Amino acid sequence: MKLANKLETARTEYSSQWDKVLKDWNSLKQTDAAWLTYAANYLLFTGGTRWAIDPFSMSTRIKGIQTPDFANDLKNLEFVVLSHAHNDHLDLTLIDAIAHLPVQWIIPEHMLEKVLENTRLEKHKITVPENGKSLIFGNVNLTPFDSLHFHAKGGIEETGYLVEFNNKRWLFPGDIRNYGVNKLPDFGKLDGIFAHLWLGKGHAKDKRPPYLEDFVKFYAALSPSRLVITHLDEFGRAEDELWDDKHYMLVSKEIHAAAPAITVKMAKMGMRVVL
């Protein structure tokens, strides 16, 4: 399917996808799970707590989609975690719409000024994380760390998070652009990782993108039980930057060959992932 057709389908279906996700997220009582509201933006229910990482609506990124009723739909949020300030992760429209809610915010220093200048969020609701120091919210333990978003052609500061709940350990490293796994902390045994697919800037049309082997080696070295690949169909990107199903199939096959013990799945906007 051509990109224009895929985008139009996504635009048409998004409002119903959002409503389905929010209904499911707001009603779940027991199962630990994550939902994608866009390419790599998460609502979570873990340890009995409803929270989010980089909450985002496609309506902010793509024209022609009705803006959801954020204040009503997200009223059950207990806390929100932000990772970095790129336009497909930082939804200032959404943040401003729920700034009045009794939500705790975890916002790294490197993006704090941008959020405060562009929303009505008040400082007393914000915790600035320190890398390596755990934060506890109910039954959820977050450990922030300096992630690897810089590459040869650019990048920005980013904070990743190790999330622990119900004796499970999931890693959200964010948009990895430097696949030097030795530059990250030792996370120990991981139940799963949400991996944001990226195989080289401007190389999405390549038959074999240049960072394919690096991506596979990086996540194989972290050795999670499960690998959930996201950051697919981020329609705000140019076509040579847009990762999709064919790229997922490529990395899935390579990871299975390199580390067959890792269960690899994809997740796209509108989907629920049981943790």
PAPA-343326 format. One line per field, with one value per residue (C-alpha): residue number from 1; residue in one letter; x, y, z. Coordinates in steps of 0.5 Angstrom, whole numbers, plus 500, padded with zeros to 3 digits. Layout:
i = NUM, ...
aa = A, ...
xx = X, ...
yy = Y, ...
zz = Z, ...
***
This chain:
i = 1, 2, 3, 4, 5, 6, 7, 8, 9, 10, 11, 12, 13, 14, 15, 16, 17, 18, 19, 20, 21, 22, 23, 24, 25, 26, 27, 28, 29, 30, 31, 32, 33, 34, 35, 36, 37, 38, 39, 40, 41, 42, 43, 44, 45, 46, 47, 48, 49, 50, 51, 52, 53, 54, 55, 56, 57, 58, 59, 60, 61, 62, 63, 64, 65, 66, 67, 68, 69, 70, 71, 72, 73, 74, 75, 76, 77, 78, 79, 80, 81, 82, 83, 84, 85, 86, 87, 88, 89, 90, 91, 92, 93, 94, 95, 96, 97, 98, 99, 100, 101, 102, 103, 104, 105, 106, 107, 108, 109, 110, 111, 112, 113, 114, 115, 116, 117, 118, 119, 120, 121, 122, 123, 124, 125, 126, 127, 128, 129, 130, 131, 132, 133, 134, 135, 136, 137, 138, 139, 140, 141, 142, 143, 144, 145, 146, 147, 148, 149, 150, 151, 152, 153, 154, 155, 156, 157, 158, 159, 160, 161, 162, 163, 164, 165, 166, 167, 168, 169, 170, 171, 172, 173, 174, 175, 176, 177, 178, 179, 180, 181, 182, 183, 184, 185, 186, 187, 188, 189, 190, 191, 192, 193, 194, 195, 196, 197, 198, 199, 200, 201, 202, 203, 204, 205, 206, 207, 208, 209, 210, 211, 212, 213, 214, 215, 216, 217, 218, 219, 220, 221, 222, 223, 224, 225, 226, 227, 228, 229, 230, 231, 232, 233, 234, 235, 236, 237, 238, 239, 240, 241, 242, 243, 244, 245, 246, 247, 248, 249, 250, 251, 252, 253, 254, 255, 256, 257, 258, 259, 260, 261, 262, 263, 264, 265, 266, 267, 268, 269, 270, 271, 272, 273, 274, 275
aa = M, K, L, A, N, K, L, E, T, A, R, T, E, Y, S, S, Q, W, D, K, V, L, K, D, W, N, S, L, K, Q, T, D, A, A, W, L, T, Y, A, A, N, Y, L, L, F, T, G, G, T, R, W, A, I, D, P, F, S, M, S, T, R, I, K, G, I, Q, T, P, D, F, A, N, D, L, K, N, L, E, F, V, V, L, S, H, A, H, N, D, H, L, D, L, T, L, I, D, A, I, A, H, L, P, V, Q, W, I, I, P, E, H, M, L, E, K, V, L, E, N, T, R, L, E, K, H, K, I, T, V, P, E, N, G, K, S, L, I, F, G, N, V, N, L, T, P, F, D, S, L, H, F, H, A, K, G, G, I, E, E, T, G, Y, L, V, E, F, N, N, K, R, W, L, F, P, G, D, I, R, N, Y, G, V, N, K, L, P, D, F, G, K, L, D, G, I, F, A, H, L, W, L, G, K, G, H, A, K, D, K, R, P, P, Y, L, E, D, F, V, K, F, Y, A, A, L, S, P, S, R, L, V, I, T, H, L, D, E, F, G, R, A, E, D, E, L, W, D, D, K, H, Y, M, L, V, S, K, E, I, H, A, A, A, P, A, I, T, V, K, M, A, K, M, G, M, R, V, V, L
xx = 500, 503, 504, 499, 494, 497, 496, 489, 487, 491, 487, 481, 481, 485, 479, 476, 483, 484, 477, 478, 485, 482, 476, 481, 486, 481, 477, 483, 483, 488, 493, 499, 499, 501, 498, 500, 497, 502, 508, 512, 508, 505, 499, 501, 497, 502, 502, 495, 497, 495, 501, 504, 511, 511, 503, 501, 496, 496, 492, 498, 502, 498, 493, 485, 484, 480, 483, 481, 478, 484, 482, 476, 480, 486, 483, 485, 493, 497, 503, 507, 514, 517, 524, 526, 523, 522, 516, 513, 514, 513, 505, 505, 498, 496, 500, 497, 490, 491, 496, 490, 489, 492, 498, 505, 510, 517, 521, 528, 532, 534, 527, 524, 524, 521, 515, 514, 514, 509, 504, 500, 504, 506, 513, 510, 507, 514, 520, 526, 529, 537, 540, 541, 536, 530, 523, 517, 510, 505, 507, 512, 519, 522, 530, 532, 538, 542, 540, 543, 540, 546, 549, 554, 549, 546, 541, 539, 539, 534, 532, 531, 527, 528, 521, 520, 513, 510, 517, 517, 523, 521, 526, 524, 531, 527, 530, 537, 541, 548, 548, 554, 551, 557, 555, 549, 548, 548, 540, 541, 535, 530, 523, 522, 524, 520, 525, 524, 526, 531, 536, 540, 538, 535, 536, 529, 528, 535, 534, 539, 539, 546, 545, 541, 547, 548, 540, 540, 547, 545, 538, 541, 546, 541, 538, 531, 526, 521, 523, 517, 519, 515, 516, 513, 508, 510, 507, 510, 516, 519, 519, 526, 525, 519, 520, 514, 512, 518, 523, 520, 520, 527, 530, 525, 528, 535, 534, 531, 537, 542, 538, 533, 531, 528, 521, 520, 513, 511, 506, 503, 498, 492, 495, 495, 501, 500, 507
yy = 500, 507, 512, 517, 511, 508, 515, 516, 510, 512, 518, 515, 510, 514, 517, 510, 507, 512, 511, 504, 504, 509, 505, 499, 503, 506, 500, 494, 492, 487, 485, 489, 492, 498, 501, 505, 512, 513, 510, 510, 513, 509, 509, 504, 500, 496, 494, 497, 504, 508, 512, 514, 515, 520, 521, 523, 524, 523, 529, 533, 531, 530, 535, 532, 529, 531, 533, 528, 530, 529, 532, 527, 521, 522, 524, 517, 518, 518, 520, 522, 520, 524, 522, 527, 533, 531, 532, 525, 524, 531, 533, 540, 540, 534, 536, 543, 540, 536, 541, 542, 535, 532, 528, 528, 529, 526, 531, 531, 537, 537, 539, 542, 549, 548, 544, 550, 555, 552, 549, 551, 546, 548, 547, 544, 538, 536, 532, 532, 525, 524, 518, 512, 514, 511, 514, 510, 511, 506, 499, 502, 503, 508, 508, 513, 513, 517, 514, 514, 519, 522, 519, 522, 527, 529, 528, 531, 529, 523, 520, 512, 508, 502, 500, 495, 492, 486, 482, 484, 489, 492, 497, 503, 506, 511, 513, 509, 512, 510, 502, 502, 497, 498, 505, 503, 501, 494, 492, 485, 480, 484, 481, 485, 492, 496, 498, 504, 501, 506, 503, 509, 516, 517, 510, 507, 505, 501, 494, 493, 499, 500, 500, 493, 489, 494, 494, 486, 486, 491, 488, 481, 483, 486, 479, 480, 475, 479, 485, 489, 493, 500, 506, 504, 508, 515, 518, 525, 523, 523, 517, 515, 516, 512, 505, 500, 492, 490, 493, 490, 483, 484, 485, 480, 475, 477, 477, 470, 468, 471, 470, 465, 465, 472, 473, 478, 482, 489, 493, 499, 505, 502, 496, 493, 489, 485, 485
zz = 500, 498, 504, 502, 503, 509, 512, 510, 513, 519, 520, 519, 524, 529, 533, 534, 536, 541, 544, 544, 548, 553, 554, 555, 559, 564, 565, 566, 574, 574, 568, 567, 560, 556, 550, 544, 543, 537, 534, 541, 546, 552, 557, 562, 568, 572, 579, 580, 577, 571, 568, 562, 558, 553, 552, 545, 540, 533, 532, 535, 529, 523, 521, 520, 526, 531, 538, 543, 550, 554, 560, 561, 557, 562, 568, 572, 570, 577, 574, 567, 565, 559, 556, 551, 547, 540, 536, 536, 543, 547, 546, 549, 547, 551, 557, 557, 557, 563, 567, 572, 573, 580, 576, 578, 573, 572, 567, 566, 566, 559, 557, 563, 560, 554, 558, 563, 557, 553, 558, 564, 568, 575, 578, 584, 580, 577, 580, 576, 576, 577, 573, 577, 583, 583, 584, 587, 585, 589, 586, 581, 581, 576, 575, 570, 566, 561, 554, 547, 543, 540, 533, 528, 524, 531, 536, 543, 550, 553, 559, 559, 565, 568, 570, 576, 578, 581, 580, 573, 570, 563, 560, 556, 553, 548, 541, 541, 536, 538, 539, 544, 549, 554, 555, 559, 566, 567, 568, 570, 568, 564, 563, 557, 553, 548, 543, 538, 531, 528, 523, 520, 519, 512, 510, 511, 503, 503, 502, 508, 512, 515, 523, 522, 525, 530, 532, 533, 537, 542, 544, 543, 548, 553, 553, 555, 555, 550, 545, 543, 537, 536, 533, 527, 522, 525, 519, 521, 518, 511, 507, 508, 515, 516, 519, 518, 517, 512, 517, 523, 519, 517, 524, 527, 523, 524, 532, 532, 528, 533, 540, 539, 546, 545, 544, 539, 537, 534, 537, 533, 535, 538, 541, 548, 550, 556, 560
***
